[in-house]
């Protein structure tokens, strides 16, 4: 087999941590001489990197596998499936979809080229030495997700991640810094640090939490303008981290804190380590900083035992704290988790009602927050251009999930460049601005 004669398409599903895995797989495949295509219909080899976090994600993964399977009647010679669904339901996948040629374990991604050659009954292959960051970016070239750890030790009762991904495992500081330097030298200006819990970073390697030490090394990298934190668990956000976010120019004034609930009873049932009082104390502290720090959070409604009183406490909390960005999800009953067997499961209709209620509250909060930004000038990065409309973003918003700033194209502009933008209006969740100058 000549890899130059084979086109490979990869379908990546799920979270930004999965995106990083997909980018590493693509790098290895391209480095081995295969051709990468984004057109699945012309691919000789199709790889589906699946998600299995909740039932809806499993369904989407299976649907995408079945869609890819249809191409086995045309150009597709080999169908490969990897990711969390393989770790969670590998045996069921292989028996129910026999046209899958290979299931790849999440710990075997480094062997992907060898495994592909094995599908063609060949073993003679050459792979060039890896060069950091050893990734083929699927994001716009000016930002990249950086996975600083894998797995999770929190064991929330609704979550399958520890079972799928294993215990929390940090990468070495030196390894992360090397990767980020390489990304910056390739034009990446925004580093988005991701893990299931970035605040836990380092405890398994160094016997102490090291997220602040890591950040202090990353801010030294030339070319990097923004560093963003995703998924900081509330009980591990300390004064040192808050002060570093507040004082360091390169660290975005943005923090993603997956609170999930605020009722002490529900938090205990979820096996969360925070409490209503500790959450309020933390948010008061963050909101009391000299510089505004944007807070994003996610909440689960309809968890077992959630009463109207518990829900009203959550609703009042969201109305009071006026968070910048909120995701709200109906509890998904996942087989194999402790919460699956809990009594007092909440009916689906009530979960849907509660989610819609929080959504409508947050919609009004977003409009109010945006109205207060009109007239302000802020630094924005240009993420994309669609039909002469510039899609931009400030440091208070993460790509794909938060508010954007729309501007009309004026003169020559460059995707990935930073501009001073005056906010002149808003449209519900999004802002409308005018470019003042390049920065």
C-alpha positions as CSV (number, residue, x, y, z in Angstrom):
1,X,0.0,0.0,0.0
2,X,1.2,3.5,-0.9
3,X,-0.1,6.0,1.6
4,X,0.0,8.7,-1.0
5,X,-2.8,6.8,-2.9
6,X,-5.1,6.9,0.2
7,X,-7.3,9.8,1.2
8,X,-8.3,10.0,4.9
9,X,-11.2,11.9,6.4
10,X,-11.7,12.3,10.1
11,X,-15.0,13.2,11.7
12,X,-14.5,14.7,15.2
13,X,-17.3,14.8,17.7
14,X,-17.7,16.0,21.2
15,X,-15.7,18.3,23.4
16,X,-12.6,20.4,22.8
17,X,-10.5,17.7,24.5
18,X,-11.6,15.3,21.8
19,X,-10.7,18.0,19.2
20,X,-7.1,17.9,20.5
21,X,-7.0,14.1,20.1
22,X,-8.3,14.3,16.6
23,X,-5.7,16.9,15.7
24,X,-2.9,14.6,16.9
25,X,-4.3,11.7,14.9
26,X,-4.5,13.8,11.8
27,X,-0.8,14.9,12.3
28,X,0.4,11.3,12.6
29,X,-1.6,10.3,9.5
30,X,-0.4,13.2,7.4
31,X,3.2,12.7,8.7
32,X,3.0,9.1,7.4
33,X,2.3,10.3,3.9
34,X,-1.5,9.9,3.7
35,X,-3.6,12.6,2.1
36,X,-6.1,14.4,4.4
37,X,-9.5,15.4,3.0
38,X,-12.5,17.1,4.4
39,X,-14.8,15.5,1.9
40,X,-16.0,12.2,3.4
41,X,-17.4,11.0,0.1
42,X,-14.0,10.9,-1.5
43,X,-12.1,9.3,1.4
44,X,-10.6,5.8,1.2
45,X,-10.3,5.7,5.0
46,X,-12.9,7.3,7.3
47,X,-12.1,7.8,11.0
48,X,-14.9,8.8,13.4
49,X,-13.7,10.1,16.8
50,X,-16.7,9.6,19.0
51,X,-18.2,11.2,22.1
52,X,-20.2,9.2,24.7
53,X,-20.6,11.7,27.6
54,X,-24.4,11.6,27.6
55,X,-27.0,9.7,25.7
56,X,-27.6,12.4,23.1
57,X,-23.8,12.3,22.3
58,X,-23.9,8.6,22.0
59,X,-26.8,8.8,19.6
60,X,-25.0,11.4,17.5
61,X,-21.9,9.3,17.4
62,X,-23.7,6.2,16.2
63,X,-25.6,8.2,13.6
64,X,-22.3,9.6,12.2
65,X,-20.8,6.1,12.1
66,X,-23.8,4.8,10.2
67,X,-23.6,7.8,7.8
68,X,-19.9,7.0,7.2
69,X,-20.8,3.3,6.7
70,X,-22.9,4.2,3.7
71,X,-19.7,5.2,1.8
72,X,-18.4,1.6,2.1
73,X,-20.3,1.0,-1.1
74,X,-18.2,3.6,-2.9
75,X,-14.7,5.0,-2.2
76,X,-14.4,4.0,1.5
77,X,-12.3,0.9,2.0
78,X,-11.8,1.1,5.8
79,X,-14.0,2.5,8.5
80,X,-12.2,3.2,11.8
81,X,-14.0,4.3,15.0
82,X,-12.2,5.7,18.1
83,X,-13.0,7.9,21.1
84,X,-15.1,7.6,24.1
85,X,-17.9,5.5,22.6
86,X,-15.3,2.8,21.9
87,X,-14.1,2.9,25.5
88,X,-17.7,2.8,26.8
89,X,-19.5,0.4,24.3
90,X,-16.8,-1.1,22.1
91,X,-18.2,-4.7,22.2
92,X,-21.7,-3.5,21.3
93,X,-20.4,-1.4,18.5
94,X,-18.5,-4.2,16.8
95,X,-21.4,-6.6,17.0
96,X,-24.1,-4.1,15.9
97,X,-22.1,-2.4,13.1
98,X,-20.1,-5.2,11.5
99,X,-18.8,-2.9,8.7
100,X,-16.5,-1.2,11.2
101,X,-13.0,-2.4,10.3
102,X,-11.2,-1.2,13.4
103,X,-12.0,0.1,16.9
104,X,-9.1,2.1,18.4
105,X,-8.7,2.5,22.1
106,X,-8.2,6.0,23.5
107,X,-4.7,4.9,24.7
108,X,-3.6,3.7,21.3
109,X,-3.8,6.9,19.2
110,X,0.0,7.0,18.8
111,X,-0.2,3.6,17.0
112,X,-2.8,4.8,14.5
113,X,-0.5,4.5,11.5
114,X,0.6,1.0,12.4
115,X,-3.0,0.0,12.9
116,X,-4.0,1.3,9.5
117,X,-1.2,-0.6,7.8
118,X,-2.4,-3.7,9.7
119,X,-5.8,-3.3,8.1
120,X,-4.1,-3.7,4.7
121,X,-2.0,-6.6,6.0
122,X,1.2,-4.6,5.7
123,X,3.8,-3.9,8.3
124,X,6.4,-1.9,6.3
125,X,5.8,1.7,7.1
126,X,7.9,4.8,7.9
127,X,6.9,7.5,10.2
128,X,9.0,10.7,10.6
129,X,10.0,11.8,14.0
130,X,7.3,13.9,15.8
131,X,7.8,17.6,15.9
132,X,6.0,19.5,18.6
133,X,3.2,20.4,18.7
134,X,2.6,17.2,16.6
135,X,-0.9,18.4,15.7
136,X,-2.7,19.3,12.6
137,X,-4.9,22.2,13.8
138,X,-8.6,22.0,12.9
139,X,-9.4,25.3,14.5
140,X,-8.6,28.6,12.9
141,X,-4.9,29.1,12.9
142,X,-4.8,31.8,15.5
143,X,-6.2,29.8,18.4
144,X,-5.7,26.3,19.7
145,X,-6.9,24.1,22.5
146,X,-4.2,22.7,24.8
147,X,-5.0,19.7,26.8
148,X,-3.0,19.9,30.0
149,X,-4.4,16.7,31.6
150,X,-6.7,13.8,30.8
151,X,-9.1,11.8,32.9
152,X,-10.9,12.9,36.1
153,X,-10.8,12.1,39.9
154,X,-13.9,14.0,40.9
155,X,-16.3,11.1,40.4
156,X,-19.5,13.1,40.1
157,X,-22.4,10.7,40.4
158,X,-23.9,11.6,37.0
159,X,-20.6,11.5,35.0
160,X,-19.1,8.7,32.9
161,X,-15.7,10.4,32.3
162,X,-13.6,8.6,35.0
163,X,-14.9,5.2,33.7
164,X,-14.1,6.1,30.1
165,X,-11.0,8.2,30.4
166,X,-9.5,6.9,33.7
167,X,-8.0,8.7,36.6
168,X,-6.7,12.3,36.4
169,X,-3.3,12.4,34.6
170,X,-1.4,15.7,34.2
171,X,1.2,16.4,31.5
172,X,4.6,17.7,32.5
173,X,5.0,21.5,32.6
174,X,8.0,21.3,30.2
175,X,6.0,19.2,27.7
176,X,3.1,21.7,27.7
177,X,5.4,24.7,27.4
178,X,7.2,23.1,24.5
179,X,3.9,22.4,22.7
180,X,2.7,26.0,23.3
181,X,5.9,27.5,22.0
182,X,5.6,25.5,18.8
183,X,2.0,26.6,18.5
184,X,2.9,30.2,18.9
185,X,5.7,29.9,16.4
186,X,3.1,28.6,14.0
187,X,0.9,31.7,14.4
188,X,-1.3,30.7,17.3
189,X,-2.1,33.8,19.4
190,X,-4.7,32.4,21.8
191,X,-4.1,29.3,24.0
192,X,-7.2,27.7,25.5
193,X,-6.2,25.4,28.4
194,X,-8.5,22.4,28.8
195,X,-8.9,19.4,31.0
196,X,-11.8,17.9,32.9
197,X,-10.6,20.0,35.8
198,X,-7.7,22.4,35.1
199,X,-7.5,23.6,38.7
200,X,-6.5,20.1,39.7
201,X,-3.5,20.3,37.3
202,X,-0.2,18.9,38.7
203,X,-1.4,17.3,41.9
204,X,-0.7,13.8,40.6
205,X,2.8,14.7,39.3
206,X,4.1,17.2,41.8
207,X,2.0,16.5,44.9
208,X,0.6,20.1,44.7
209,X,-1.6,22.1,42.4
210,X,0.5,23.7,39.7
211,X,-1.9,25.6,37.5
212,X,-0.5,29.0,38.5
213,X,3.1,27.8,37.9
214,X,2.1,26.6,34.5
215,X,0.4,29.9,33.6
216,X,3.5,31.8,34.8
217,X,5.6,29.9,32.3
218,X,3.1,30.2,29.4
219,X,2.8,34.0,29.7
220,X,6.5,34.2,28.9
221,X,6.0,32.8,25.4
222,X,6.4,35.4,22.6
223,X,3.5,35.7,20.2
224,X,0.9,34.6,22.6
225,X,-1.6,37.4,23.4
226,X,-4.4,35.5,25.2
227,X,-4.5,32.5,27.5
228,X,-7.9,31.2,28.5
229,X,-9.0,28.7,31.2
230,X,-11.7,26.2,30.7
231,X,-13.3,24.1,33.4
232,X,-12.1,25.3,36.8
233,X,-13.8,23.5,39.6
234,X,-15.1,26.0,42.3
235,X,-13.5,24.3,45.3
236,X,-10.0,24.6,43.9
237,X,-10.1,28.2,42.7
238,X,-7.9,30.0,45.3
239,X,-6.8,33.5,45.8
240,X,-3.5,33.0,43.9
241,X,-5.3,31.9,40.8
242,X,-7.9,34.8,41.0
243,X,-5.1,37.3,41.5
244,X,-3.1,35.9,38.6
245,X,-6.1,36.2,36.3
246,X,-6.7,39.7,37.5
247,X,-3.2,41.0,37.2
248,X,-1.6,39.2,34.2
249,X,-2.3,40.9,30.9
250,X,-2.0,37.8,28.8
251,X,-4.5,35.8,30.8
252,X,-8.0,36.4,29.7
253,X,-10.3,37.9,32.3
254,X,-12.5,34.9,31.8
255,X,-13.1,31.8,33.9
256,X,-15.3,28.8,33.1
257,X,-16.7,27.3,36.4
258,X,-19.0,24.3,36.0
259,X,-21.1,24.8,39.1
260,X,-23.9,22.3,38.0
261,X,-26.2,23.4,40.9
262,X,-26.3,25.4,44.1
263,X,-28.6,23.5,46.4
264,X,-26.5,21.8,49.1
265,X,-28.7,18.7,49.0
266,X,-28.4,18.3,45.2
267,X,-24.6,19.1,45.3
268,X,-24.2,16.3,47.8
269,X,-26.2,13.9,45.7
270,X,-24.0,14.8,42.8
271,X,-20.9,14.2,44.9
272,X,-19.8,17.8,44.3
273,X,-17.5,19.3,46.9
274,X,-18.9,22.8,46.9
275,X,-21.8,24.3,48.8
276,X,-24.2,27.2,48.3
277,X,-22.2,29.4,50.7
278,X,-18.8,28.5,49.3
279,X,-20.1,29.2,45.7
280,X,-21.5,32.6,46.7
281,X,-18.3,33.5,48.5
282,X,-16.3,32.6,45.5
283,X,-18.4,34.5,43.0
284,X,-18.5,37.6,45.3
285,X,-14.7,37.4,45.4
286,X,-14.3,37.2,41.7
287,X,-16.8,39.9,41.0
288,X,-15.0,42.1,43.6
289,X,-11.7,42.2,41.7
290,X,-10.3,45.4,40.3
291,X,-10.7,44.1,36.7
292,X,-13.9,42.6,35.4
293,X,-13.6,38.8,35.2
294,X,-16.2,37.2,32.9
295,X,-17.8,34.1,34.4
296,X,-19.2,31.2,32.4
297,X,-20.9,28.3,34.1
298,X,-23.1,25.3,33.4
299,X,-26.0,23.9,35.4
300,X,-28.0,20.6,35.4
301,X,-31.7,20.8,36.0
302,X,-33.9,17.8,36.8
303,X,-31.3,15.8,38.8
304,X,-32.8,13.1,41.0
305,X,-34.3,14.5,44.2
306,X,-34.5,18.1,42.7
307,X,-37.6,19.6,44.2
308,X,-39.3,22.9,43.3
309,X,-37.5,24.4,46.3
310,X,-34.1,23.3,45.0
311,X,-34.9,24.6,41.5
312,X,-36.2,27.9,42.8
313,X,-32.9,28.3,44.8
314,X,-31.0,27.8,41.5
315,X,-33.3,30.2,39.6
316,X,-32.9,32.9,42.2
317,X,-29.1,32.4,42.3
318,X,-28.8,32.9,38.5
319,X,-31.1,36.0,38.7
320,X,-28.9,37.4,41.5
321,X,-25.4,36.8,40.2
322,X,-26.1,37.8,36.5
323,X,-23.4,35.5,35.1
324,X,-22.1,36.5,31.6
325,X,-22.6,33.1,30.0
326,X,-24.6,30.1,31.2
327,X,-25.3,26.7,29.7
328,X,-28.2,24.7,31.1
329,X,-28.8,21.0,30.5
330,X,-31.4,18.5,31.4
331,X,-30.1,15.7,33.6
332,X,-29.2,12.7,31.4
333,X,-29.6,9.4,33.1
334,X,-26.4,7.5,32.2
335,X,-26.2,3.7,32.7
336,X,-23.3,2.8,34.9
337,X,-23.3,5.9,37.0
338,X,-24.5,6.1,40.7
339,X,-27.2,8.6,39.8
340,X,-28.7,6.1,37.3
341,X,-30.1,4.0,40.1
342,X,-31.2,6.8,42.4
343,X,-34.9,7.0,43.3
344,X,-36.9,10.2,42.8
345,X,-36.0,10.6,39.1
346,X,-37.5,13.8,37.8
347,X,-40.0,13.4,34.9
348,X,-38.8,14.5,31.5
349,X,-41.5,17.2,31.1
350,X,-40.4,18.9,34.3
351,X,-36.8,18.8,33.2
352,X,-37.7,20.5,30.0
353,X,-39.8,23.1,31.7
354,X,-37.0,23.9,34.2
355,X,-34.4,24.1,31.4
356,X,-36.5,26.5,29.4
357,X,-37.2,28.6,32.5
358,X,-33.4,29.1,33.2
359,X,-32.8,29.7,29.5
360,X,-35.3,32.5,29.4
361,X,-33.9,34.1,32.6
362,X,-30.4,34.0,31.2
363,X,-31.5,35.4,27.9
364,X,-32.7,38.6,29.7
365,X,-29.5,38.7,31.7
366,X,-27.4,38.5,28.5
367,X,-29.4,41.3,27.0
368,X,-29.0,43.5,30.1
369,X,-25.2,42.8,30.3
370,X,-24.8,43.6,26.6
371,X,-26.7,46.8,26.9
372,X,-24.2,48.0,29.5
373,X,-21.3,47.4,27.0
374,X,-22.7,49.8,24.4
375,X,-20.3,52.7,24.0
376,X,-17.3,50.8,25.4
377,X,-14.1,50.1,23.3
378,X,-12.6,46.7,23.7
379,X,-9.9,44.6,22.1
380,X,-11.3,41.9,19.7
381,X,-9.8,39.2,17.6
382,X,-11.2,38.5,14.1
383,X,-12.2,34.8,14.0
384,X,-13.9,34.7,10.6
385,X,-15.5,36.6,7.7
386,X,-18.8,35.6,6.3
387,X,-20.4,37.7,3.4
388,X,-18.5,40.8,4.4
389,X,-19.5,40.5,8.0
390,X,-16.6,40.2,10.5
391,X,-17.1,37.7,13.3
392,X,-15.0,38.8,16.2
393,X,-14.6,38.0,19.8
394,X,-13.3,39.8,22.9
395,X,-11.4,38.3,25.9
396,X,-14.6,37.8,27.8
397,X,-15.9,35.1,25.4
398,X,-14.6,31.7,24.3
399,X,-14.9,30.5,20.7
400,X,-17.9,28.5,19.6
401,X,-19.8,28.7,22.9
402,X,-20.1,32.4,23.9
403,X,-21.1,35.8,22.5
404,X,-19.5,37.2,19.3
405,X,-19.1,40.7,18.1
406,X,-20.3,41.4,14.5
407,X,-18.7,44.2,12.5
408,X,-19.0,45.4,8.9
409,X,-15.9,44.8,6.9
410,X,-14.0,48.0,6.3
411,X,-10.8,48.0,4.3
412,X,-8.2,45.3,4.5
413,X,-8.7,43.0,7.5
414,X,-7.0,39.8,8.5
415,X,-8.4,36.8,10.3
416,X,-6.5,36.2,13.5
417,X,-5.5,39.9,13.9
418,X,-6.5,42.0,16.9
419,X,-8.5,45.2,16.6
420,X,-9.9,47.9,18.9
421,X,-13.6,47.8,18.5
422,X,-16.3,50.2,19.7
423,X,-19.5,48.5,20.7
424,X,-22.4,50.4,19.2
425,X,-25.4,48.0,19.6
426,X,-26.4,44.4,20.5
427,X,-28.7,41.7,19.3
428,X,-29.8,39.5,22.2
429,X,-26.7,37.4,22.9
430,X,-24.3,39.1,20.5
431,X,-22.7,42.5,20.2
432,X,-22.4,44.8,17.2
433,X,-19.3,46.9,16.8
434,X,-17.3,49.2,14.7
435,X,-13.5,48.8,14.1
436,X,-11.5,51.7,15.3
437,X,-7.9,50.5,14.5
438,X,-5.7,47.4,14.4
439,X,-3.9,46.7,17.6
